Amino acid sequence: MNVLVPTPLRSYTGERHEVQGEGGTLGELLADLDRRFPGIRFRMIDEQDGIRRHIRIFVNGEQVRALGARLGAADEVMIVQALSGG
């Protein structure tokens, strides 16, 4: 499946904004990405296996909030990282 990577995480993907991934669930997809791009999962998932507060993940335009969310091979996954400042 196609995964769109936000600018702050592109250092993990060799500056690619789009990568391919595999998995039947969001958790499996993120594990697959972490095998190929070590460290990227930790930037999105916390120590309690929850999606970090500043990360939003969309599958085919719909936000998903659970690592158990089912995915299909033709899905498009977009990772969005919120920006903050003061």
Secondary structure, 3 states (H helix, E strand, C coil): CEEECCHHHCCCCCCCCEEECCCCEHHHHHHHHHHHCCCHHHHHECCCCCECCCEEEEECCEEECCCCCECCCCCEEEEEECCCCC
